[in-house]
Amino acid sequence: MEHPYQYSWIIPLVPLPVPMLIGVGLLLFPTATKHLRRMWAFLSILLLSIVMIFSIDLSIEQMDRTSIYQSLRSWTINNNFSFEFGYFIDPLTSIMSILITTVGIQVLIYSDNYMSHDQGYLRFFAYMSFFNASMLGLVTSSNFIQIYIFWELVGMCSYLLIGFWFTRPLAADACQKAFVTNRVGDFGLLLGILGLYWITGSFEFRDLFEILNNLISNNEVNLLFLTLCAFLLFAGPVAKSAQFPLHVWLPDAMEGPTPISALIHAATMVAAGIFLVARLLPFFLVIPYIMNLISLIGIITVFLGATLALAQQDIKRGLAYSTMSQLGYMMLALGMGSYRAALFHLITHAYSKALLFLGSGSIIHSMEAIVGYFPDKSQNMVLMGGLRKYVPITKTAFLLSNFSLCGIPPLACFWSKDEILNDSWLYSPSFAIIAFFTAGLTAFYMFRIYLLTFEGPFNFCFQNYSGKKRNYLYSISLWGKEERKPIKKNFPLVALLTMNNNERASFFSQKTHRLASNVTNTSFITLFPFGTTKTFLYPHESDNTMLFVMLVLVLFPLFVGAIGIPLPQEGIESDILSKLLTPSINLLHKNSTQFVDWYEVLKNPTLSVSITSFGILVAYFLYKPFYSSLHNWNILNLVAKRGPKRILWDKILNFLYDWSYNRAYIDAFYTRSLTEGIRGLAELTHLFDRRVIDGITNGIGITSFFVGEGLKYLGGSRISFYLLLYLFSVLIFFFINISLL
């Protein structure tokens, strides 16, 4: 029987035919290709499923053999340079391959329904399949050149998918912002790769690590230059994984379709930076300054992402900042040297956050049936509320993944996050305090999102029109006559009416489509100022395909944490994740065998669970009154009376709200210092070029013109005049020389 490692080269190639065939089909047979569009979606899912099965088989093989496999083929060879192209299979590769394929399959199935009304359906699946192929190529790369090629291909796919709806100015600006920000990190990554090659003469990971260890042990390398190369290498993951200070692109990337946010900007592409740091961890471990920098950047990102999520109104932006904060936890763990904890949290967070984003997509899908495709309304949590009655399955899936992300036992993220929090105490107590406090903030803002979205009444029509004049409730009778009924002050101005199934609603594209069978046949009228009315549908549950994906994904937050739970086997830790990671842990020169102390396992989570529970309670008590008295409720009335304390509390809350809502003013700082600064420098350069450079050239020409014009009148063909001019010039020259003497 042939070894399955021999066929690992097919992993990045299997999904590749789909984008190629779609591109050729749209060029040669556009009509037939568009009519068969569901076939392309099926083919994308089928090919990615093949890769998933193969990746699972590789993982099982690695647990049995605990080995690392590398295959190389010569690409370019000469006397001074040798470049080999191949693949590298280790536990990190297996984990990332399974993660990419399992989440990718679910997102593709979900997207088939979510994007069914979009005119760019085929283009969407072509981009998605090409992204999956690029991401699989990235995680199986055996050297820096391959890493950089696939790194840029992944970034290109992200650019195309963020700007998928490129006719919208916000989407066009967002993809450009992501492109420019990532170019900063990618330029540093390229310089770091070239610097390491100059030191070691190799691009291969395994050779490079051995050469560097020998050079450092023999003191044959400049440590300052080596540290600089490591810092430049780290710049790439900082941008790709949205770490401070290159995090500003991730919230704006939510302008892309929601399935893209679930796959690329929550589970896979943003994890590429974590993957690269984990891949290079044997190199970073020998440079303590870089390890300290990684942990510092991680803890800053943890806290910053959590604080910026506190006041967001857009549901996807709130989840984006949550992703940023959780990626900070992973980076913190890598900086502390907790390789296993970082990868464990990478797995649990990917599934939980993918489900949260797909749940938000289901919410947006139902809201778009009411307001049309207007992201400022369909994604605004303030206009939601009460959706638990209309989307119960989405609500249940969202709540479970919410519990998991907050770290509620025994769900998945509890085990991984708690491991990072415990390791942080051993590394730095100050970092641990920030990490634990941020865990409470995570619970607070995640349940804020849940309460604003699902609890209370449906707020889209909940308007407050108070005044001296009497308000009236408008309704439509069975006979088609308009009736007016006086109502009490501050009563929500809502009336019900029935709709025919033949009426149409706009969903994703400019075209109109008949309402789906699962759309409720009732709607409501809201009375707006100046006597205008608008008719809306009630929110409704998503189609069965989208619900099926969420029900499958909800199993992962429930059970995937079991792979990292220590199972005692004669007192020795033998969980699945530790078995799988044994070769990589041995490569880091760490002992993979640890004894299990179940008293510590049960005692350590007490503090983290208590802080998380406190955050949930604070969110409940602050936002639950929002629904019981929407019109007159003010949070300040609940926590402070009038007087100096009220003024101080006002200032504190206003500062926190402004800090969070305005993104800590970091975007504004970049706009002022970089965007406007570069623009001002360009204008100054343009002014210098126009006034000085062009002025000298134009001045010489104008001077020549006037001198010629003046000399033209000096010549009159009279010798006496020429002699007088000559004598006058000689006298001037004579007096100048006398004065100089």
Summary of the structure (lengths in Angstrom):
residues: 741
radius of gyration: 32.4
end to end distance: 105.0
largest distance: 124.6
contacts: 2508
relative contact order: 0.07
helix: 70%
strand: 8%
